[in-house]
Structures are given as structure tokens and as C-alpha cells.
């Protein structure tokens, strides 16, 4: 089981707003908060977001480089995938692979794909 995951972000305030609404919709609760970071927890696993120091911001994140490609989360239902898809559109957040949504992962994989403010890909998968 995963204990925690820590992600450095380019703008903590923007990332906290983005991730907060999404994670809380999935059942995560605010866990820790300090000057340069914030986290949300669900059961025994928590996600931490930390402000990247200015000296490391020159080269931005890209999921096709070595490292993290994307984070995938369990949805409670297909309806939750649809609800969050609609919320994203209202917020002006693009759905990736929109021409194949919600079956971009294949005909038996009902999911939503989108990106956070640093372009980290996020996937929400229906049971």
C-alpha cells in the first residue's frame, strides 16, 4: 500500500485550489498545511504538494520526461466520472483525449483524463 506521495509544484496556491476540490470530491480530507506545503489524506495514504524553490523552476515538468507520467484515482461510479468531467468543463479545464472521452483508455475503461496546473496528467477511473 502506498504511504504518501509528494509532488513539487510551481505555484502552491494554484495547485492547492486545483487539487483541493478534486481530492475532496474523492473522499480525501485536508491533512497538513504549512508555509510551503499542503496535503490531503484518505485512509492511510496522503498526497503532499510542496512549493518548488525558485532556483528549480527554470525547467518545467513534462510527463514524457523521466519520472512521473500520471496519477490515476478510483472513482465511485461512472456518474462520478461524468460529474467531475462536467465540473472541469465549467472551470475551463480541458479534458484530454476529448474526441474519445470517456473511453480513451479502451472500450472497457471508463475514465477521465485531464491535467493539473503544472500539466501533471490525472486519470479518474470508474469501477
TITORLUM-659224 format. One record per atom (N, C-alpha, C, CB): residue number from 1; residue in three letters; atom name; y, x, z. Coordinates in nm, 2 decimals, m for minus. Glycine has a CB too. Example, Ala and Ser with C-alpha at 12.3 -4.5 7.8 and 13.67 -1.06 7.14 Angstrom:
  seq  type  atom       Y       X       Z
    1   ALA     N   m0.57    1.32    0.78
    1   ALA    CA   m0.45    1.23    0.78
    1   ALA     C   m0.33    1.32    0.78
    1   ALA    CB   m0.45    1.13    0.90
    2   SER     N   m0.22    1.28    0.71
    2   SER    CA   m0.11    1.37    0.71
    2   SER     C    0.00    1.29    0.79
    2   SER    CB   m0.06    1.41    0.57
***
This chain:
  seq  type  atom       Y       X       Z
    1   UNK     N   m0.12    0.08    0.00
    1   UNK    CA    0.00    0.00    0.00
    1   UNK     C    0.12    0.09    0.00
    1   UNK    CB    0.00   m0.10    0.12
    2   UNK     N    0.22    0.05   m0.07
    2   UNK    CA    0.35    0.12   m0.08
    2   UNK     C    0.43    0.10    0.05
    2   UNK    CB    0.43    0.08   m0.20
    3   UNK     N    0.48    0.21    0.11
    3   UNK    CA    0.56    0.20    0.23
    3   UNK     C    0.70    0.17    0.20
    3   UNK    CB    0.55    0.33    0.31
    4   UNK     N    0.76    0.26    0.11
    4   UNK    CA    0.90    0.23    0.07
    4   UNK     C    0.93    0.31   m0.06
    4   UNK    CB    1.00    0.27    0.18
    5   UNK     N    1.03    0.27   m0.13
    5   UNK    CA    1.08    0.33   m0.25
    5   UNK     C    1.23    0.35   m0.24
    5   UNK    CB    1.04    0.24   m0.38
    6   UNK     N    1.27    0.47   m0.26
    6   UNK    CA    1.42    0.50   m0.25
    6   UNK     C    1.47    0.53   m0.39
    6   UNK    CB    1.44    0.62   m0.15
    7   UNK     N    1.58    0.46   m0.43
    7   UNK    CA    1.64    0.48   m0.56
    7   UNK     C    1.79    0.52   m0.54
    7   UNK    CB    1.63    0.35   m0.64
    8   UNK     N    1.83    0.63   m0.60
    8   UNK    CA    1.97    0.67   m0.60
    8   UNK     C    2.04    0.59   m0.71
    8   UNK    CB    1.98    0.82   m0.62
    9   UNK     N    2.16    0.54   m0.68
    9   UNK    CA    2.23    0.46   m0.78
    9   UNK     C    2.37    0.52   m0.80
    9   UNK    CB    2.24    0.32   m0.73
   10   UNK     N    2.43    0.48   m0.91
   10   UNK    CA    2.57    0.54   m0.95
   10   UNK     C    2.68    0.46   m0.87
   10   UNK    CB    2.59    0.53   m1.09
   11   UNK     N    2.66    0.34   m0.84
   11   UNK    CA    2.76    0.26   m0.77
   11   UNK     C    2.69    0.17   m0.67
   11   UNK    CB    2.85    0.17   m0.87
   12   UNK     N    2.69    0.21   m0.54
   12   UNK    CA    2.61    0.14   m0.44
   12   UNK     C    2.66   m0.01   m0.42
   12   UNK    CB    2.63    0.21   m0.30
   13   UNK     N    2.79   m0.03   m0.43
   13   UNK    CA    2.84   m0.17   m0.41
   13   UNK     C    2.79   m0.26   m0.52
   13   UNK    CB    2.99   m0.17   m0.41
   14   UNK     N    2.80   m0.21   m0.64
   14   UNK    CA    2.75   m0.29   m0.76
   14   UNK     C    2.60   m0.31   m0.75
   14   UNK    CB    2.79   m0.22   m0.89
   15   UNK     N    2.52   m0.21   m0.72
   15   UNK    CA    2.38   m0.22   m0.71
   15   UNK     C    2.33   m0.31   m0.60
   15   UNK    CB    2.32   m0.08   m0.69
   16   UNK     N    2.40   m0.30   m0.48
   16   UNK    CA    2.37   m0.39   m0.37
   16   UNK     C    2.39   m0.53   m0.40
   16   UNK    CB    2.46   m0.35   m0.25
   17   UNK     N    2.50   m0.56   m0.47
   17   UNK    CA    2.52   m0.70   m0.52
   17   UNK     C    2.41   m0.75   m0.61
   17   UNK    CB    2.66   m0.72   m0.58
   18   UNK     N    2.38   m0.67   m0.71
   18   UNK    CA    2.28   m0.70   m0.81
   18   UNK     C    2.14   m0.72   m0.75
   18   UNK    CB    2.27   m0.59   m0.92
   19   UNK     N    2.09   m0.62   m0.67
   19   UNK    CA    1.96   m0.62   m0.61
   19   UNK     C    1.95   m0.72   m0.50
   19   UNK    CB    1.92   m0.48   m0.56
   20   UNK     N    2.06   m0.74   m0.42
   20   UNK    CA    2.05   m0.83   m0.31
   20   UNK     C    2.01   m0.97   m0.35
   20   UNK    CB    2.18   m0.84   m0.24
   21   UNK     N    2.07   m1.03   m0.45
   21   UNK    CA    2.04   m1.17   m0.49
   21   UNK     C    1.90   m1.18   m0.54
   21   UNK    CB    2.14   m1.22   m0.59
   22   UNK     N    1.86   m1.08   m0.62
   22   UNK    CA    1.72   m1.08   m0.68
   22   UNK     C    1.61   m1.06   m0.57
   22   UNK    CB    1.71   m0.97   m0.78
   23   UNK     N    1.63   m0.96   m0.49
   23   UNK    CA    1.52   m0.94   m0.39
   23   UNK     C    1.51   m1.05   m0.29
   23   UNK    CB    1.55   m0.81   m0.32
   24   UNK     N    1.63   m1.11   m0.25
   24   UNK    CA    1.62   m1.22   m0.15
   24   UNK     C    1.56   m1.34   m0.21
   24   UNK    CB    1.76   m1.25   m0.10
   25   UNK     N    1.57   m1.36   m0.34
   25   UNK    CA    1.50   m1.47   m0.41
   25   UNK     C    1.35   m1.45   m0.41
   25   UNK    CB    1.55   m1.48   m0.56
   26   UNK     N    1.31   m1.32   m0.40
   26   UNK    CA    1.16   m1.29   m0.40
   26   UNK     C    1.11   m1.29   m0.26
   26   UNK    CB    1.14   m1.16   m0.47
   27   UNK     N    1.19   m1.31   m0.16
   27   UNK    CA    1.14   m1.31   m0.02
   27   UNK     C    1.17   m1.18    0.06
   27   UNK    CB    1.00   m1.33   m0.02
   28   UNK     N    1.24   m1.09    0.00
   28   UNK    CA    1.29   m0.97    0.08
   28   UNK     C    1.40   m1.01    0.17
   28   UNK    CB    1.33   m0.85   m0.02
   29   UNK     N    1.42   m0.94    0.28
   29   UNK    CA    1.53   m0.96    0.37
   29   UNK     C    1.61   m0.83    0.39
   29   UNK    CB    1.47   m1.01    0.51
   30   UNK     N    1.74   m0.85    0.41
   30   UNK    CA    1.81   m0.72    0.44
   30   UNK     C    1.75   m0.65    0.56
   30   UNK    CB    1.96   m0.76    0.47
   31   UNK     N    1.74   m0.52    0.55
   31   UNK    CA    1.67   m0.44    0.65
   31   UNK     C    1.76   m0.34    0.71
   31   UNK    CB    1.55   m0.37    0.58
   32   UNK     N    1.82   m0.25    0.64
   32   UNK    CA    1.91   m0.14    0.69
   32   UNK     C    2.03   m0.13    0.61
   32   UNK    CB    1.83   m0.01    0.69
   33   UNK     N    2.14   m0.09    0.67
   33   UNK    CA    2.27   m0.07    0.60
   33   UNK     C    2.34    0.04    0.67
   33   UNK    CB    2.35   m0.20    0.59
   34   UNK     N    2.39    0.14    0.59
   34   UNK    CA    2.47    0.25    0.64
   34   UNK     C    2.57    0.28    0.53
   34   UNK    CB    2.39    0.37    0.68
   35   UNK     N    2.66    0.38    0.56
   35   UNK    CA    2.77    0.41    0.47
   35   UNK     C    2.73    0.44    0.32
   35   UNK    CB    2.85    0.52    0.52
   36   UNK     N    2.62    0.51    0.31
   36   UNK    CA    2.58    0.55    0.17
   36   UNK     C    2.45    0.48    0.13
   36   UNK    CB    2.56    0.69    0.16
   37   UNK     N    2.40    0.37    0.20
   37   UNK    CA    2.28    0.31    0.15
   37   UNK     C    2.25    0.17    0.21
   37   UNK    CB    2.16    0.40    0.19
   38   UNK     N    2.16    0.11    0.15
   38   UNK    CA    2.12   m0.03    0.19
   38   UNK     C    1.97   m0.05    0.16
   38   UNK    CB    2.21   m0.14    0.13
   39   UNK     N    1.90   m0.13    0.23
   39   UNK    CA    1.76   m0.16    0.20
   39   UNK     C    1.73   m0.31    0.23
   39   UNK    CB    1.67   m0.07    0.28
   40   UNK     N    1.62   m0.35    0.16
   40   UNK    CA    1.56   m0.48    0.18
   40   UNK     C    1.41   m0.46    0.20
   40   UNK    CB    1.59   m0.58    0.06
   41   UNK     N    1.36   m0.55    0.29
   41   UNK    CA    1.22   m0.54    0.33
   41   UNK     C    1.14   m0.67    0.31
   41   UNK    CB    1.21   m0.49    0.47
   42   UNK     N    1.02   m0.65    0.27
   42   UNK    CA    0.93   m0.77    0.25
   42   UNK     C    0.79   m0.72    0.31
   42   UNK    CB    0.91   m0.81    0.10
   43   UNK     N    0.75   m0.78    0.42
   43   UNK    CA    0.63   m0.74    0.50
   43   UNK     C    0.65   m0.60    0.54
   43   UNK    CB    0.50   m0.77    0.41
   44   UNK     N    0.56   m0.51    0.49
   44   UNK    CA    0.56   m0.37    0.53
   44   UNK     C    0.62   m0.28    0.43
   44   UNK    CB    0.42   m0.32    0.56
   45   UNK     N    0.68   m0.33    0.33
   45   UNK    CA    0.73   m0.25    0.22
   45   UNK     C    0.88   m0.27    0.21
   45   UNK    CB    0.66   m0.28    0.08
   46   UNK     N    0.96   m0.16    0.19
   46   UNK    CA    1.10   m0.18    0.17
   46   UNK     C    1.15   m0.10    0.06
   46   UNK    CB    1.17   m0.15    0.30
   47   UNK     N    1.26   m0.15    0.00
   47   UNK    CA    1.33   m0.08   m0.11
   47   UNK     C    1.47   m0.03   m0.06
   47   UNK    CB    1.35   m0.17   m0.23
   48   UNK     N    1.50    0.10   m0.09
   48   UNK    CA    1.62    0.16   m0.04
   48   UNK     C    1.70    0.20   m0.16
   48   UNK    CB    1.59    0.28    0.05
   49   UNK     N    1.83    0.17   m0.15
   49   UNK    CA    1.93    0.21   m0.26
   49   UNK     C    2.03    0.30   m0.19
   49   UNK    CB    1.99    0.09   m0.33
   50   UNK     N    2.05    0.42   m0.25
   50   UNK    CA    2.14    0.52   m0.19
   50   UNK     C    2.25    0.56   m0.30
   50   UNK    CB    2.06    0.64   m0.14
   51   UNK     N    2.37    0.57   m0.25
   51   UNK    CA    2.48    0.62   m0.34
   51   UNK     C    2.45    0.77   m0.38
   51   UNK    CB    2.61    0.61   m0.28
   52   UNK     N    2.45    0.79   m0.51
   52   UNK    CA    2.43    0.93   m0.56
   52   UNK     C    2.56    1.00   m0.54
   52   UNK    CB    2.40    0.93   m0.72
   53   UNK     N    2.55    1.13   m0.50
   53   UNK    CA    2.67    1.21   m0.48
   53   UNK     C    2.74    1.24   m0.61
   53   UNK    CB    2.63    1.34   m0.41
   54   UNK     N    2.87    1.25   m0.61
   54   UNK    CA    2.95    1.27   m0.73
   54   UNK     C    2.89    1.38   m0.82
   54   UNK    CB    3.09    1.29   m0.70
   55   UNK     N    2.86    1.49   m0.76
   55   UNK    CA    2.81    1.61   m0.83
   55   UNK     C    2.69    1.59   m0.91
   55   UNK    CB    2.80    1.73   m0.74
   56   UNK     N    2.61    1.48   m0.88
   56   UNK    CA    2.49    1.45   m0.96
   56   UNK     C    2.50    1.33   m1.06
   56   UNK    CB    2.38    1.42   m0.86
   57   UNK     N    2.62    1.28   m1.07
   57   UNK    CA    2.64    1.17   m1.16
   57   UNK     C    2.66    1.20   m1.31
   57   UNK    CB    2.76    1.09   m1.11
   58   UNK     N    2.67    1.33   m1.34
   58   UNK    CA    2.70    1.37   m1.48
   58   UNK     C    2.60    1.32   m1.58
   58   UNK    CB    2.72    1.52   m1.48
   59   UNK     N    2.47    1.34   m1.54
   59   UNK    CA    2.36    1.30   m1.63
   59   UNK     C    2.31    1.16   m1.58
   59   UNK    CB    2.25    1.41   m1.63
   60   UNK     N    2.33    1.06   m1.66
   60   UNK    CA    2.29    0.92   m1.61
   60   UNK     C    2.14    0.91   m1.62
   60   UNK    CB    2.36    0.82   m1.69
   61   UNK     N    2.09    0.81   m1.55
   61   UNK    CA    1.95    0.77   m1.55
   61   UNK     C    1.91    0.71   m1.69
   61   UNK    CB    1.92    0.66   m1.44
   62   UNK     N    1.79    0.74   m1.73
   62   UNK    CA    1.74    0.67   m1.85
   62   UNK     C    1.59    0.66   m1.83
   62   UNK    CB    1.77    0.75   m1.99
   63   UNK     N    1.53    0.54   m1.85
   63   UNK    CA    1.39    0.52   m1.81
   63   UNK     C    1.29    0.58   m1.91
   63   UNK    CB    1.37    0.37   m1.82
   64   UNK     N    1.34    0.64   m2.02
   64   UNK    CA    1.25    0.71   m2.11
   64   UNK     C    1.24    0.86   m2.08
   64   UNK    CB    1.29    0.69   m2.25
   65   UNK     N    1.32    0.91   m1.98
   65   UNK    CA    1.30    1.04   m1.94
   65   UNK     C    1.19    1.05   m1.84
   65   UNK    CB    1.44    1.10   m1.88
   66   UNK     N    1.16    1.17   m1.80
   66   UNK    CA    1.06    1.19   m1.69
   66   UNK     C    1.10    1.12   m1.57
   66   UNK    CB    1.03    1.34   m1.66
   67   UNK     N    1.02    1.04   m1.50
   67   UNK    CA    1.05    0.97   m1.38
   67   UNK     C    1.02    0.82   m1.39
   67   UNK    CB    1.20    0.99   m1.35
   68   UNK     N    1.08    0.75   m1.31
   68   UNK    CA    1.06    0.60   m1.31
   68   UNK     C    1.09    0.53   m1.44
   68   UNK    CB    1.15    0.54   m1.20
   69   UNK     N    0.99    0.45   m1.49
   69   UNK    CA    1.02    0.37   m1.61
   69   UNK     C    1.07    0.23   m1.57
   69   UNK    CB    0.89    0.36   m1.69
   70   UNK     N    1.00    0.17   m1.48
   70   UNK    CA    1.05    0.03   m1.44
   70   UNK     C    0.98   m0.01   m1.31
   70   UNK    CB    1.02   m0.07   m1.55
   71   UNK     N    1.04   m0.11   m1.25
   71   UNK    CA    0.98   m0.17   m1.13
   71   UNK     C    0.93   m0.31   m1.16
   71   UNK    CB    1.09   m0.18   m1.01
   72   UNK     N    0.81   m0.34   m1.12
   72   UNK    CA    0.76   m0.48   m1.15
   72   UNK     C    0.73   m0.55   m1.02
   72   UNK    CB    0.63   m0.47   m1.24
   73   UNK     N    0.77   m0.68   m1.01
   73   UNK    CA    0.76   m0.76   m0.90
   73   UNK     C    0.67   m0.88   m0.93
   73   UNK    CB    0.90   m0.80   m0.84
   74   UNK     N    0.60   m0.93   m0.83
   74   UNK    CA    0.53   m1.06   m0.84
   74   UNK     C    0.63   m1.17   m0.82
   74   UNK    CB    0.42   m1.06   m0.73
   75   UNK     N    0.61   m1.27   m0.91
   75   UNK    CA    0.69   m1.40   m0.90
   75   UNK     C    0.59   m1.49   m0.83
   75   UNK    CB    0.74   m1.45   m1.04
   76   UNK     N    0.64   m1.60   m0.77
   76   UNK    CA    0.56   m1.70   m0.71
   76   UNK     C    0.50   m1.79   m0.81
   76   UNK    CB    0.64   m1.78   m0.61
   77   UNK     N    0.57   m1.81   m0.93
   77   UNK    CA    0.53   m1.90   m1.03
   77   UNK     C    0.60   m1.88   m1.16
   77   UNK    CB    0.55   m2.05   m0.98
   78   UNK     N    0.55   m1.94   m1.26
   78   UNK    CA    0.62   m1.94   m1.39
   78   UNK     C    0.76   m2.00   m1.38
   78   UNK    CB    0.54   m2.01   m1.50
   79   UNK     N    0.77   m2.10   m1.29
   79   UNK    CA    0.90   m2.17   m1.27
   79   UNK     C    1.00   m2.07   m1.21
   79   UNK    CB    0.89   m2.29   m1.18
   80   UNK     N    0.95   m1.98   m1.12
   80   UNK    CA    1.05   m1.89   m1.06
   80   UNK     C    1.09   m1.79   m1.16
   80   UNK    CB    0.98   m1.81   m0.94
   81   UNK     N    1.00   m1.75   m1.25
   81   UNK    CA    1.05   m1.66   m1.36
   81   UNK     C    1.15   m1.73   m1.45
   81   UNK    CB    0.92   m1.62   m1.45
   82   UNK     N    1.13   m1.85   m1.48
   82   UNK    CA    1.23   m1.93   m1.56
   82   UNK     C    1.36   m1.95   m1.48
   82   UNK    CB    1.17   m2.07   m1.59
   83   UNK     N    1.36   m1.98   m1.35
   83   UNK    CA    1.48   m1.99   m1.27
   83   UNK     C    1.56   m1.87   m1.27
   83   UNK    CB    1.44   m2.04   m1.13
   84   UNK     N    1.49   m1.75   m1.25
   84   UNK    CA    1.57   m1.63   m1.24
   84   UNK     C    1.62   m1.59   m1.38
   84   UNK    CB    1.47   m1.52   m1.18
   85   UNK     N    1.54   m1.62   m1.48
   85   UNK    CA    1.59   m1.59   m1.62
   85   UNK     C    1.72   m1.67   m1.64
   85   UNK    CB    1.48   m1.64   m1.72
   86   UNK     N    1.73   m1.79   m1.60
   86   UNK    CA    1.85   m1.87   m1.62
   86   UNK     C    1.96   m1.82   m1.54
   86   UNK    CB    1.82   m2.02   m1.58
   87   UNK     N    1.93   m1.77   m1.41
   87   UNK    CA    2.04   m1.71   m1.33
   87   UNK     C    2.10   m1.59   m1.39
   87   UNK    CB    1.98   m1.68   m1.19
   88   UNK     N    2.01   m1.50   m1.45
   88   UNK    CA    2.05   m1.38   m1.52
   88   UNK     C    2.15   m1.42   m1.63
   88   UNK    CB    1.93   m1.30   m1.57
   89   UNK     N    2.11   m1.51   m1.71
   89   UNK    CA    2.20   m1.55   m1.82
   89   UNK     C    2.33   m1.60   m1.78
   89   UNK    CB    2.13   m1.66   m1.91
   90   UNK     N    2.33   m1.68   m1.67
   90   UNK    CA    2.46   m1.73   m1.61
   90   UNK     C    2.55   m1.61   m1.56
   90   UNK    CB    2.43   m1.82   m1.50
   91   UNK     N    2.48   m1.51   m1.51
   91   UNK    CA    2.55   m1.39   m1.46
   91   UNK     C    2.59   m1.29   m1.58
   91   UNK    CB    2.47   m1.31   m1.36
   92   UNK     N    2.55   m1.33   m1.70
   92   UNK    CA    2.58   m1.24   m1.81
   92   UNK     C    2.49   m1.12   m1.82
   92   UNK    CB    2.73   m1.20   m1.81
   93   UNK     N    2.38   m1.12   m1.76
   93   UNK    CA    2.28   m1.01   m1.76
   93   UNK     C    2.18   m1.03   m1.87
   93   UNK    CB    2.21   m0.99   m1.62
   94   UNK     N    2.17   m0.94   m1.96
   94   UNK    CA    2.08   m0.95   m2.08
   94   UNK     C    1.93   m0.95   m2.04
   94   UNK    CB    2.10   m0.84   m2.18
   95   UNK     N    1.86   m1.04   m2.10
   95   UNK    CA    1.71   m1.04   m2.09
   95   UNK     C    1.66   m0.94   m2.20
   95   UNK    CB    1.65   m1.18   m2.10
   96   UNK     N    1.58   m0.85   m2.16
   96   UNK    CA    1.52   m0.76   m2.26
   96   UNK     C    1.41   m0.83   m2.33
   96   UNK    CB    1.46   m0.63   m2.19
   97   UNK     N    1.40   m0.79   m2.46
   97   UNK    CA    1.29   m0.85   m2.55
   97   UNK     C    1.31   m1.00   m2.56
   97   UNK    CB    1.15   m0.81   m2.50
   98   UNK     N    1.43   m1.04   m2.57
   98   UNK    CA    1.46   m1.19   m2.56
   98   UNK     C    1.39   m1.26   m2.68
   98   UNK    CB    1.61   m1.21   m2.58
   99   UNK     N    1.37   m1.20   m2.79
   99   UNK    CA    1.30   m1.26   m2.90
   99   UNK     C    1.15   m1.29   m2.87
   99   UNK    CB    1.31   m1.18   m3.02
  100   UNK     N    1.10   m1.23   m2.77
  100   UNK    CA    0.96   m1.25   m2.73
  100   UNK     C    0.94   m1.31   m2.59
  100   UNK    CB    0.88   m1.12   m2.74
  101   UNK     N    1.05   m1.33   m2.52
  101   UNK    CA    1.05   m1.38   m2.38
  101   UNK     C    0.99   m1.52   m2.38
  101   UNK    CB    1.20   m1.38   m2.33
  102   UNK     N    0.91   m1.56   m2.28
  102   UNK    CA    0.86   m1.48   m2.17
  102   UNK     C    0.73   m1.41   m2.19
  102   UNK    CB    0.85   m1.57   m2.05
  103   UNK     N    0.69   m1.39   m2.32
  103   UNK    CA    0.56   m1.33   m2.35
  103   UNK     C    0.57   m1.19   m2.41
  103   UNK    CB    0.48   m1.42   m2.44
  104   UNK     N    0.68   m1.12   m2.38
  104   UNK    CA    0.70   m0.99   m2.43
  104   UNK     C    0.59   m0.89   m2.40
  104   UNK    CB    0.83   m0.93   m2.39
  105   UNK     N    0.52   m0.92   m2.29
  105   UNK    CA    0.41   m0.83   m2.24
  105   UNK     C    0.27   m0.87   m2.30
  105   UNK    CB    0.40   m0.83   m2.09
  106   UNK     N    0.27   m0.97   m2.38
  106   UNK    CA    0.15   m1.02   m2.44
  106   UNK     C    0.13   m1.17   m2.41
  106   UNK    CB    0.03   m0.95   m2.39
  107   UNK     N    0.04   m1.24   m2.49
  107   UNK    CA    0.03   m1.38   m2.48
  107   UNK     C   m0.02   m1.43   m2.34
  107   UNK    CB   m0.07   m1.43   m2.59
  108   UNK     N   m0.08   m1.35   m2.26
  108   UNK    CA   m0.13   m1.39   m2.13
  108   UNK     C   m0.05   m1.33   m2.02
  108   UNK    CB   m0.28   m1.35   m2.12
  109   UNK     N    0.07   m1.28   m2.05
  109   UNK    CA    0.15   m1.21   m1.95
  109   UNK     C    0.29   m1.27   m1.95
  109   UNK    CB    0.17   m1.05   m1.98
  110   UNK     N    0.31   m1.37   m1.86
  110   UNK    CA    0.44   m1.45   m1.85
  110   UNK     C    0.53   m1.37   m1.76
  110   UNK    CB    0.41   m1.59   m1.79
  111   UNK     N    0.63   m1.31   m1.82
  111   UNK    CA    0.72   m1.22   m1.74
  111   UNK     C    0.86   m1.22   m1.79
  111   UNK    CB    0.66   m1.08   m1.74
  112   UNK     N    0.95   m1.17   m1.71
  112   UNK    CA    1.09   m1.15   m1.74
  112   UNK     C    1.12   m1.00   m1.73
  112   UNK    CB    1.18   m1.23   m1.64
  113   UNK     N    1.19   m0.95   m1.83
  113   UNK    CA    1.24   m0.81   m1.82
  113   UNK     C    1.39   m0.80   m1.83
  113   UNK    CB    1.17   m0.73   m1.94
  114   UNK     N    1.45   m0.72   m1.75
  114   UNK    CA    1.59   m0.70   m1.75
  114   UNK     C    1.63   m0.57   m1.69
  114   UNK    CB    1.67   m0.82   m1.67
  115   UNK     N    1.76   m0.53   m1.69
  115   UNK    CA    1.80   m0.40   m1.63
  115   UNK     C    1.90   m0.42   m1.52
  115   UNK    CB    1.86   m0.32   m1.75
  116   UNK     N    1.89   m0.33   m1.43
  116   UNK    CA    1.99   m0.33   m1.32
  116   UNK     C    2.12   m0.26   m1.37
  116   UNK    CB    1.94   m0.25   m1.19
  117   UNK     N    2.22   m0.24   m1.29
  117   UNK    CA    2.35   m0.18   m1.33
  117   UNK     C    2.33   m0.03   m1.38
  117   UNK    CB    2.45   m0.18   m1.22
  118   UNK     N    2.23    0.04   m1.34
  118   UNK    CA    2.20    0.17   m1.39
  118   UNK     C    2.10    0.18   m1.50
  118   UNK    CB    2.15    0.26   m1.27
  119   UNK     N    2.07    0.06   m1.55
  119   UNK    CA    1.97    0.04   m1.66
  119   UNK     C    1.83    0.07   m1.62
  119   UNK    CB    2.01    0.13   m1.78
  120   UNK     N    1.80    0.06   m1.49
  120   UNK    CA    1.66    0.06   m1.45
  120   UNK     C    1.59   m0.07   m1.49
  120   UNK    CB    1.64    0.09   m1.29
  121   UNK     N    1.48   m0.06   m1.56
  121   UNK    CA    1.42   m0.18   m1.61
  121   UNK     C    1.34   m0.25   m1.49
  121   UNK    CB    1.32   m0.16   m1.72
  122   UNK     N    1.36   m0.38   m1.48
  122   UNK    CA    1.30   m0.46   m1.38
  122   UNK     C    1.21   m0.57   m1.45
  122   UNK    CB    1.40   m0.53   m1.29
  123   UNK     N    1.09   m0.59   m1.40
  123   UNK    CA    1.00   m0.69   m1.45
  123   UNK     C    0.96   m0.78   m1.34
  123   UNK    CB    0.87   m0.62   m1.51
  124   UNK     N    0.96   m0.91   m1.37
  124   UNK    CA    0.91   m1.02   m1.28
  124   UNK     C    0.80   m1.09   m1.35
  124   UNK    CB    1.03   m1.12   m1.25
  125   UNK     N    0.68   m1.08   m1.28
  125   UNK    CA    0.55   m1.13   m1.35
  125   UNK     C    0.50   m1.25   m1.27
  125   UNK    CB    0.45   m1.02   m1.34
  126   UNK     N    0.48   m1.35   m1.35
  126   UNK    CA    0.42   m1.48   m1.30
  126   UNK     C    0.27   m1.46   m1.27
  126   UNK    CB    0.44   m1.60   m1.39
  127   UNK     N    0.22   m1.53   m1.17
  127   UNK    CA    0.07   m1.52   m1.15
  127   UNK     C   m0.01   m1.59   m1.26
  127   UNK    CB    0.04   m1.59   m1.02
***
